[in-house]
Amino acid sequence: MSDLTLVIGNKAYSSWSLRPWLALRQAGLAFAETVIPLRQPDTAARIAEQSPSGRVPTLLHDGLVLWDSLAICEYVAELAPAAGLWPSDRVARAVARSVSAEMHSGFVPLRTSMPMNLKQDRKGQGMTAATAADIARIEALWADARARFGSPAGGPFLFGAFTIADAMFAPVVTRLETYGVAVSPGSRAYMDAVLALPAMRDWVAAAKAEPWEFEP
Ligand SMILES: N[C@@H](CCC(=O)N[C@@H](CS)C(=O)NCC(=O)O)C(=O)O
């Protein structure tokens, strides 16, 4: 795969960047990464050089510029069809796309009150009524996907083997961990499977080693 570069924010805080980065790693594609630390005086200018939306992540591939995490994940799925980044079954794939889109466009209270932060332990912080409702919905959709698709397929992820749906929820997994949210045994098992991925371990280790620190 020639000239594939993912431009991302710093790993401790850029939840949007984690999704396509994880999809690329899980797809087994070799890629370069450019990290642009967020909230620096030159952040906007540096992102603008790479991304027409002024946001990261952005994927650069042989002159093609793609932005938006979910669109990049879709492209990665097409670059590596053998990786099965969407379920092969039509019904499972449709539901995987539904939950991915729901994550992409929703859960603003959770994203606002519990921003991703891989540098701090924030147990007990951030809970609001609206965030609790978001988490209840997420746990319900995880349980539904696991019961209908994941468990029957035989893997630990939402639809069995790892898919883009898992990439989309990976930042939520880290948030529930960072903020010490009590979850069901089923959610816990799913979170542990995501956190145990070598790629996730690499991301978290790199995030902790980053020099930039601010309150996201
Ligand atoms: N919907 C976009 C959202 C991307 C986004 O908001 N990225 C943030 C960083 S996580 C960003 O680039 N912010 C620009 C800045 O902080 O200057 C996606 O899915 O890629």
The ligand as an SDF file (V2000), in Angstrom:
LIG
                    3D

 20 19  0  0  0  0  0  0  0  0999 V2000
  -16.6370   14.6200   12.5570 N   0  0  0  0  0  0  0  0  0  0  0  0
  -15.1970   14.7620   12.5130 C   0  0  0  0  0  0  0  0  0  0  0  0
  -14.7370   15.4650   13.7800 C   0  0  0  0  0  0  0  0  0  0  0  0
  -13.2580   15.7330   13.8140 C   0  0  0  0  0  0  0  0  0  0  0  0
  -12.8630   16.6570   14.9340 C   0  0  0  0  0  0  0  0  0  0  0  0
  -13.6830   17.3640   15.5360 O   0  0  0  0  0  0  0  0  0  0  0  0
  -11.5460   16.6960   15.1840 N   0  0  0  0  0  0  0  0  0  0  0  0
  -10.9870   17.5950   16.1940 C   0  0  0  0  0  0  0  0  0  0  0  0
   -9.9230   16.8900   17.0320 C   0  0  0  0  0  0  0  0  0  0  0  0
  -10.4910   15.4230   17.8510 S   0  0  0  0  0  0  0  0  0  0  0  0
  -10.2360   18.7110   15.5160 C   0  0  0  0  0  0  0  0  0  0  0  0
   -9.6530   18.5150   14.4510 O   0  0  0  0  0  0  0  0  0  0  0  0
  -10.2240   19.9180   16.0910 N   0  0  0  0  0  0  0  0  0  0  0  0
   -9.5000   21.0010   15.5300 C   0  0  0  0  0  0  0  0  0  0  0  0
   -8.7420   21.7580   16.5510 C   0  0  0  0  0  0  0  0  0  0  0  0
   -8.7680   21.3390   17.7390 O   0  0  0  0  0  0  0  0  0  0  0  0
   -8.1300   22.7650   16.1920 O   0  0  0  0  0  0  0  0  0  0  0  0
  -14.5890   13.3780   12.3180 C   0  0  0  0  0  0  0  0  0  0  0  0
  -15.2670   12.3720   12.5930 O   0  0  0  0  0  0  0  0  0  0  0  0
  -13.4520   13.2600   11.8610 O   0  0  0  0  0  0  0  0  0  0  0  0
  1  2  1  0
  2  3  1  0
  2 18  1  0
  3  4  1  0
  4  5  1  0
  5  6  2  0
  5  7  1  0
  7  8  1  0
  8  9  1  0
  8 11  1  0
  9 10  1  0
 11 12  2  0
 11 13  1  0
 13 14  1  0
 14 15  1  0
 15 16  2  0
 15 17  1  0
 18 19  2  0
 18 20  1  0
M  END
$$$$
